Amino acid sequence: MIDRRFFVAGALAMTVAAAPARAQHQDLGLAEDDGTAPPQRRWMMEDSYGNVVTNEDMLGKFTLIYFGYTGCPDVCPTTLSVIAEAMDALG
């Protein structure tokens, strides 16, 4: 019976000790996901042919921008292969 009392007292002490941390929790103001992407800032970059591409060029299209293959001889080619397969599957 004494062991049970110590267990209950310990659980109560931990609950009381955690209360200040819970009280300091701040609402981060995160909204629930409504399934739409938030507005993005304007960007521009060059494609592999030297043409300027902006986010306006991508409106209404699924877009994947991958910054790789600059210094990773092992992982990046594999990743690009996986991306190519996914793009083929998507049509």
N, C-alpha and C positions, 0 to 999 in steps of 0.2 A: 504494500500500500504506500509506503514511503517513496518508492521509486516512481510511482504514478504521480504523486504530488510534486516531486522534483521535475518530472517531465512537463506537467501542466504549468508550473512556475517558470520553467525555462522558456516554454512556448509563449507565455504571457510576456515575459521580459523581452524576448526578441520582437514581439509585436509592438510593444511600447517603444523599443529602441528604433524600430523602423518608421514609426509614425512621423518624426520630424522630416525624414527624407521624403516621405510621401506628401507631406504638407508643402514642401518646397518645389514640388513638381510644377512646371509651368506649361501652360498650353502653348504649343508651338504654332498654332494657327494653321495646321495642315488640313486642307479640305479633303473630303472623300473624293476618290477618283470617279469622275463622271464619264470616262472613256474617251475624252478628247485631249489632245495635246495642248499644252499651254502655248501662247504666242511666243515665237522665237525672235531674237534680234537678227538684224540683217547681217549676212556674211557673204564673202566672196573669196574665191580661190581659183587657182589654175588647175585644169585637168591635165591628164598625161600628154595631151596634144598642145598644151600652151593656151587653150581657150579659157577665158574667164567664165566661171560658173557661179551663180548666186542662188540664194534660197528661193528667189522668185522663179528661177528655172525649174525648180522641183515641186512647185505647187500642184497638188492633185496627184502626186506620184509617191509611191513608197520609195524611200531613199535610205541608203546605207553608206555612211562615210567611214572608212577604215583607215586609220593612220598606222601603218605597219610597214614592215619590210625595209626599214631604214637601218637596222642594226641587229637583226635577229635571224640568223641563217637557219635556225632549227624550227622555231614555233611559227613564224609568220607564213612561210609557204604552206604549212599544214592548215593554218587558219584561213588563208585565202582559198585553198582548195575546198574547205568546208563551206565557205561563203558562196563560192561558185556553184557548188552542188545545191545549196539552198535556193539560189537565184534561178537555177534551171528548174527546180521543183515548183517554184512560184510562177514560172512562165515568163 
